[in-house]
């Protein structure tokens, strides 16, 4: 969601190599983004009342958006936008967890979501950044039936949420290094062929480097903000270093 739609298209087109479809005026200038011809994201202007809050929104798949909205309320979350049918494409809903993390819910119709993942330019991972991890740890597994694993690291409060045998989402406690004016959010990771090259392009175009680049067992990554203030991360999953961290199941 971007106040300057053309600016977002120019920035992410250069940094991530995206191309874009024609804006759909029937659906609020929704504009789909492609990497190598496959759908990977979409950019839209702000909704009324949200002007000036450029940000990425991750949508969680739901079989029944209305039932998911009910579970969100039952577990202390807030439904910001009631489930709304979007033509034949599907049904959307916007919500916030008890700690302030905003996310979307999508019940697929003809549009199921990403055409590809973990390829250059495509979505590959996401992490909930929150100052109140206990609230997210109670909320997301209850609403979406996740199991949890905790990283064995005294310096970092980090969990992974699993769906069956797949890890689908991380949860990181925000540290005192995060400016107090930064609200809780979901950090979306896009795969790139070269992390350092992506960082160089982003900063040259007016983006900000928040963290990294850094080598990890998951890949070389960096956290960025675009010129409109939307946070995101880039990761080269082919360049890994070190051993995978030990994780403990959380009952």
JOTA-V262041 format. One record per residue. N is the residue number from 0. RES is the residue in one small letter. OMEGA is omega as a letter, one per 30 degrees, with the letter a starting at -180 (* if undefined). Layout:
n->[N:N]
res->[RES:RES]
omega->[OMEGA:OMEGA]
//
This chain:
n->[0:1:2:3:4:5:6:7:8:9:10:11:12:13:14:15:16:17:18:19:20:21:22:23:24:25:26:27:28:29:30:31:32:33:34:35:36:37:38:39:40:41:42:43:44:45:46:47:48:49:50:51:52:53:54:55:56:57:58:59:60:61:62:63:64:65:66:67:68:69:70:71:72:73:74:75:76:77:78:79:80:81:82:83:84:85:86:87:88:89:90:91:92:93:94:95:96:97:98:99:100:101:102:103:104:105:106:107:108:109:110:111:112:113:114:115:116:117:118:119:120:121:122:123:124:125:126:127:128:129:130:131:132:133:134:135:136:137:138:139:140:141:142:143:144:145:146:147:148:149:150:151:152:153:154:155:156:157:158:159:160:161:162:163:164:165:166:167:168:169:170:171:172:173:174:175:176:177:178:179:180:181:182:183:184:185:186:187:188:189:190:191:192:193:194:195:196:197:198:199:200:201:202:203:204:205:206:207:208:209:210:211:212:213:214:215:216:217:218:219:220:221:222:223:224:225:226:227:228:229:230:231:232:233:234:235:236:237:238:239:240:241:242:243:244:245:246:247:248:249:250]
res->[x:x:x:x:x:x:x:x:x:x:x:x:x:x:x:x:x:x:x:x:x:x:x:x:x:x:x:x:x:x:x:x:x:x:x:x:x:x:x:x:x:x:x:x:x:x:x:x:x:x:x:x:x:x:x:x:x:x:x:x:x:x:x:x:x:x:x:x:x:x:x:x:x:x:x:x:x:x:x:x:x:x:x:x:x:x:x:x:x:x:x:x:x:x:x:x:x:x:x:x:x:x:x:x:x:x:x:x:x:x:x:x:x:x:x:x:x:x:x:x:x:x:x:x:x:x:x:x:x:x:x:x:x:x:x:x:x:x:x:x:x:x:x:x:x:x:x:x:x:x:x:x:x:x:x:x:x:x:x:x:x:x:x:x:x:x:x:x:x:x:x:x:x:x:x:x:x:x:x:x:x:x:x:x:x:x:x:x:x:x:x:x:x:x:x:x:x:x:x:x:x:x:x:x:x:x:x:x:x:x:x:x:x:x:x:x:x:x:x:x:x:x:x:x:x:x:x:x:x:x:x:x:x:x:x:x:x:x:x:x:x:x:x:x:x:x:x:x:x:x:x]
omega->[a:l:l:a:a:l:l:l:l:a:a:l:l:a:a:l:a:l:a:l:l:l:l:a:l:a:l:a:l:a:a:l:a:l:a:l:a:a:a:a:l:l:a:l:a:l:l:a:a:a:l:l:l:a:l:l:l:l:l:l:l:l:a:a:a:l:l:l:l:l:l:l:a:a:l:l:a:l:a:l:a:l:a:l:l:a:l:a:a:a:a:l:l:a:l:l:a:l:l:a:a:l:l:l:a:l:a:l:l:l:a:a:a:l:a:l:l:l:a:a:a:l:l:a:l:l:l:l:a:l:a:a:a:l:l:a:l:a:a:l:l:a:a:l:l:l:a:l:a:l:l:a:a:a:a:l:a:l:l:l:a:l:a:a:a:l:a:a:l:l:a:l:l:a:l:l:l:l:a:a:l:a:l:a:l:l:a:l:l:l:l:l:a:a:a:l:l:l:l:l:a:a:l:a:l:l:a:l:a:a:l:f:a:l:l:l:a:a:l:a:l:l:a:l:a:a:l:l:l:l:l:l:l:a:l:a:l:a:a:l:l:a:l:a:l:a:l:l:l:a:*]
//
